[in-house]
Amino acid sequence: MGKKRSYDQYCMVARALDVVGERWTLLLVRELSTGPKRFKDLLEGLPGIGTNLLTTRLKALEGEGIVRRSTLPPPAGSNVYELTELGWSLEPVIVALSRWGAGLLGAPREQDDLKPGWAAVAMRSAVESGATNGSSGVYEFRIGGEVFHLRLKDGKVEAHQGPASDANLVLIGDTETFLALASKRLEPKEAVQSGALKVEGGGENPEAMLARCLVLIGPAAHWEDAQISP
């Protein structure tokens, strides 16, 4: 491995970019912000990175104390990578980039990879923006072949891969349906009536719970007119 590149500037921004400014680095942090991942999971979640470059980036992040190796408890027992406390302190940076990038995203390009799990970051951004007005709840999303859930409590949010044992609401659909909902090309009522979106749970007021959940899906451009009540 060659000498690590540096801006050689006595500046906090430059020093931070010395550590996390390399290509793929912040996307690795994005992947790990939903929980520990195996090397294979990271490789699948970052199409195009390649085995050698992923190894290099992980070693660099380990060296900086941002990522560490761990072993999941039984019955999984898998060797995984996870964020350290220093790594988790980058979460606000990822959320801020997601909010900033929302206005640049536009429609998917032909060459774009699209993984539903990436939406978890955008949904955290909705909470950070105040669009949920401090609501609480556990929302599970089954989009395409991926499953993840969000836990909201008092205006804070945690994103996790996999199902939730205590989900208040479960939304099931394909990637195209969720994209259409996010861009407001498809109304929730139409999605449910057509069968494109399946909703499970919601308690005594599933409509209100669904409306609350859909605020998380919508892009930043629509948050200001999609406020909900706690």
C-alpha positions in Angstrom: 0.0 0.0 0.0 1.3 3.4 -0.9 1.7 6.4 1.4 -1.6 7.7 2.6 -2.6 10.8 0.8 -3.2 14.0 2.8 -4.2 17.6 2.1 -1.4 18.6 4.5 -3.5 21.5 5.8 -3.9 22.5 9.4 -7.6 22.7 9.1 -10.4 20.7 10.7 -12.2 20.1 7.5 -9.1 19.0 5.7 -8.1 16.7 8.5 -11.5 15.1 8.5 -11.3 14.6 4.7 -7.9 13.0 5.2 -9.7 10.3 7.1 -13.1 9.9 5.4 -12.7 11.7 2.1 -11.5 8.8 0.0 -14.0 7.3 -2.5 -16.4 4.7 -0.9 -15.4 5.6 2.7 -18.6 7.4 3.6 -20.7 4.9 1.8 -19.1 2.2 3.9 -20.1 4.2 7.0 -23.6 4.5 5.5 -23.8 0.7 5.2 -22.6 0.1 8.7 -25.0 2.7 10.2 -27.8 0.2 10.0 -25.9 -2.4 12.0 -22.9 -4.8 11.8 -22.2 -6.4 8.4 -20.2 -9.3 7.1 -17.6 -8.6 4.4 -20.0 -10.3 2.0 -22.8 -8.0 3.0 -20.7 -4.9 2.4 -19.6 -6.2 -0.9 -23.2 -6.8 -2.0 -24.3 -3.4 -0.6 -21.6 -1.5 -2.5 -21.8 -2.6 -6.1 -18.6 -1.8 -8.0 -16.2 -1.4 -5.0 -14.5 -4.8 -5.6 -12.9 -7.1 -3.0 -9.4 -5.5 -2.9 -10.6 -1.9 -2.5 -13.2 -2.9 0.1 -10.4 -4.6 2.1 -8.2 -1.5 1.8 -10.9 0.8 2.9 -11.9 -1.4 5.9 -8.3 -1.6 7.0 -7.9 2.2 6.8 -11.1 2.7 8.8 -9.9 0.2 11.4 -6.6 2.0 11.6 -8.4 5.3 12.3 -10.6 3.7 15.0 -13.8 4.2 13.0 -14.6 0.5 12.3 -13.8 -2.6 14.3 -14.2 -6.4 13.8 -16.6 -8.3 15.9 -18.5 -11.6 16.2 -22.2 -11.8 16.4 -23.6 -13.8 19.3 -25.1 -17.3 18.7 -26.8 -18.6 16.8 -25.4 -16.4 14.0 -21.8 -16.4 15.2 -20.7 -14.5 12.0 -17.6 -12.3 11.8 -18.7 -8.8 11.1 -17.6 -5.2 10.9 -19.2 -2.5 13.0 -18.9 1.1 13.8 -17.0 2.2 16.9 -18.2 5.2 19.0 -16.0 7.4 16.8 -17.7 5.8 13.7 -21.2 6.4 15.1 -20.3 10.1 15.5 -20.3 10.3 11.7 -24.0 9.5 11.6 -25.1 13.2 11.6 -22.7 13.7 8.7 -24.4 10.9 6.7 -27.8 12.2 7.5 -26.9 15.8 6.6 -25.4 14.6 3.2 -28.7 12.6 2.6 -30.7 15.8 3.1 -28.4 17.9 1.0 -28.4 15.2 -1.8 -32.2 14.9 -1.8 -32.5 17.9 -4.0 -29.9 16.6 -6.5 -31.2 13.0 -6.8 -33.9 13.3 -9.5 -35.2 10.2 -11.2 -32.9 7.1 -11.2 -30.5 7.0 -14.2 -30.2 4.0 -16.4 -26.8 3.1 -14.9 -27.8 3.6 -11.3 -27.8 0.7 -8.9 -30.8 0.9 -6.5 -31.0 -0.9 -3.2 -34.1 -0.4 -1.0 -32.0 -0.5 2.2 -30.4 2.8 1.2 -33.7 4.5 1.9 -33.2 4.0 5.6 -30.7 6.9 5.6 -33.2 9.1 3.8 -35.9 8.1 6.4 -33.6 9.1 9.2 -33.2 12.4 7.5 -37.0 12.9 7.6 -36.9 12.5 11.4 -33.9 14.8 11.8 -35.7 17.5 9.7 -38.5 17.5 12.3 -41.1 16.2 9.8 -42.3 13.6 12.3 -43.0 16.1 15.1 -41.5 13.8 17.7 -43.7 10.8 16.9 -42.9 7.3 18.2 -43.3 3.9 16.6 -41.7 0.9 15.0 -42.0 0.7 11.3 -40.9 -2.3 9.2 -40.3 -2.1 5.5 -40.2 -5.1 3.2 -39.1 -3.7 -0.1 -38.2 -6.1 -2.9 -36.0 -8.7 -1.3 -34.8 -6.4 1.6 -36.2 -6.0 5.1 -35.3 -3.2 7.5 -37.0 -1.3 10.2 -37.0 2.1 11.9 -37.5 2.8 15.6 -38.8 6.3 16.4 -39.0 7.7 19.9 -39.2 11.3 21.0 -37.8 12.6 17.7 -34.9 10.2 17.6 -34.5 7.3 15.2 -32.6 4.1 14.9 -32.4 2.1 11.6 -31.8 -1.7 11.7 -31.5 -4.4 9.1 -34.0 -7.3 9.4 -37.5 -7.5 10.7 -38.9 -6.0 14.0 -40.5 -8.3 16.5 -42.6 -5.4 17.8 -43.5 -3.5 14.6 -46.5 -1.1 14.9 -46.8 -1.1 11.1 -45.4 -3.2 8.2 -45.3 -2.0 4.7 -44.7 -4.5 1.9 -44.2 -3.7 -1.8 -41.7 -3.6 -4.6 -39.0 -1.0 -5.2 -41.0 0.7 -8.0 -44.0 1.2 -5.7 -41.9 2.9 -3.0 -40.2 5.1 -5.5 -43.6 6.2 -6.8 -44.8 6.9 -3.3 -41.7 8.9 -2.5 -42.0 11.0 -5.6 -45.8 11.4 -5.1 -46.4 9.8 -8.5 -48.6 7.3 -6.6 -51.1 8.1 -3.9 -51.1 5.8 -0.9 -54.8 5.0 -1.2 -54.3 4.0 -4.8 -51.3 1.9 -3.9 -53.2 0.0 -1.3 -56.3 -0.5 -3.3 -54.4 -1.8 -6.3 -52.5 -4.3 -4.1 -49.1 -2.7 -5.0 -48.7 -1.8 -1.3 -49.7 -4.2 1.5 -50.1 -2.8 5.0 -50.1 -4.9 8.1 -50.8 -3.7 11.6 -51.6 -0.1 12.5 -53.7 -0.8 15.6 -57.1 1.0 15.9 -56.1 3.7 13.5 -54.1 2.2 10.6 -54.8 5.2 8.3 -53.1 7.6 10.7 -50.3 5.2 11.3 -49.8 4.8 7.5 -49.8 8.5 7.0 -47.2 8.9 9.8 -45.0 6.2 8.2 -45.3 7.7 4.7 -43.7 10.9 5.9 -40.5 8.9 6.3 -40.7 7.8 2.7 -41.2 11.2 1.0 -38.2 13.1 -0.2 -36.9 16.2 1.6 -38.6 18.5 -0.9 -42.0 17.4 0.4 -41.4 17.3 4.1 -42.5 20.9 4.7 -46.0 20.1 3.5 -46.2 16.6 5.0 -46.0 17.4 8.8 -47.8 15.0 11.0 -49.2 15.0 14.5 -47.5 13.0 17.3 
